[in-house]
Amino acid sequence: MRNLLLLVLVLVGIWWVRRALNRPGGTDSSAGKQTGERKGVPERMVSCDHCGVHVPESEGVRDGDRFFCCEEHRRLGTQHQEP
């Protein structure tokens, strides 16, 4: 009987370790759900209207229909390039 209990405890321990290793994000999978992150999904890259650098949409700054890579470029406005 003692050997059977030991076997069950070992099997439960193996199951628990495998389950912990297979979770996305390591041992704390609830962190991504709380912040609303979607891992593995590509994010749209948008060009800055001032300098032309492409940045992820979530990291930039919008001003109406225009998009800027940072607050300083939003303040400076659109840079007009002459042909």
Backbone torsions as a table, in degrees:
resi	resn	phi	psi	omega
1	MET	NA	-39.1	179.5
2	ARG	-63.8	-39.7	179.5
3	ASN	-66.6	-36.7	178.4
4	LEU	-65.7	-42.7	177.7
5	LEU	-63.9	-41.0	177.6
6	LEU	-63.3	-41.9	178.2
7	LEU	-62.7	-43.3	178.8
8	VAL	-63.4	-42.5	178.7
9	LEU	-63.7	-39.5	177.7
10	VAL	-65.2	-43.3	179.3
11	LEU	-64.3	-41.0	177.0
12	VAL	-64.0	-40.7	178.0
13	GLY	-63.0	-43.0	177.6
14	ILE	-63.7	-43.9	179.1
15	TRP	-61.1	-42.5	-178.6
16	TRP	-65.1	-42.5	-180.0
17	VAL	-65.9	-44.5	179.6
18	ARG	-63.4	-39.4	179.3
19	ARG	-65.7	-41.0	179.5
20	ALA	-66.9	-35.9	-179.5
21	LEU	-76.0	-25.6	-177.4
22	ASN	-88.6	-4.0	178.9
23	ARG	-71.0	137.9	174.8
24	PRO	-68.6	136.2	179.6
25	GLY	82.7	17.7	178.1
26	GLY	82.7	-138.0	-175.5
27	THR	-87.9	-17.0	-178.3
28	ASP	-113.3	84.1	-177.4
29	SER	-82.9	-10.3	-178.4
30	SER	-79.2	-16.1	-177.6
31	ALA	-64.9	-42.5	179.2
32	GLY	-67.0	-33.8	179.9
33	LYS	-70.9	-34.0	-178.4
34	GLN	-72.5	-35.3	-177.9
35	THR	-87.6	-10.0	178.2
36	GLY	82.4	15.0	179.6
37	GLU	-71.9	144.5	174.2
38	ARG	-117.1	99.6	-177.7
39	LYS	-74.4	140.6	176.8
40	GLY	85.9	-3.1	179.5
41	VAL	-101.5	122.8	-179.0
42	PRO	-67.1	146.3	-179.7
43	GLU	-104.3	147.2	-178.3
44	ARG	-69.7	133.3	177.4
45	MET	-98.2	134.3	-176.8
46	VAL	-125.5	142.4	-179.2
47	SER	-82.4	137.1	176.7
48	CYS	-71.7	134.3	-179.9
49	ASP	-74.3	-11.3	179.3
50	HIS	-96.4	-53.0	-173.7
51	CYS	-110.4	-14.5	177.3
52	GLY	87.9	-0.8	179.4
53	VAL	-70.8	138.3	177.8
54	HIS	-90.3	126.9	178.9
55	VAL	-131.2	156.5	175.2
56	PRO	-59.8	142.3	-175.6
57	GLU	-58.4	-34.3	-178.1
58	SER	-73.1	-17.2	-177.9
59	GLU	-97.3	-8.9	-177.7
60	GLY	-93.3	-175.2	-178.2
61	VAL	-125.0	130.9	177.8
62	ARG	-100.4	143.6	174.0
63	ASP	-136.2	87.7	-174.1
64	GLY	70.7	-122.0	178.7
65	ASP	-88.3	-10.1	-176.8
66	ARG	-90.2	153.1	-179.0
67	PHE	-128.1	136.7	-179.8
68	PHE	-130.6	154.1	-177.4
69	CYS	-79.2	-22.4	-180.0
70	CYS	-152.9	169.7	-178.3
71	GLU	-66.1	-34.9	179.5
72	GLU	-64.3	-42.1	178.4
73	HIS	-69.0	-31.5	175.0
74	ARG	-64.6	-41.1	179.7
75	ARG	-66.7	-38.0	-180.0
76	LEU	-72.8	-28.0	177.2
77	GLY	89.8	-174.4	-177.1
78	THR	-74.3	134.1	177.7
79	GLN	-90.5	122.6	-179.0
80	HIS	-88.6	123.0	179.4
81	GLN	-101.2	129.3	-180.0
82	GLU	-88.8	142.2	-179.4
83	PRO	-73.7	NA	NA
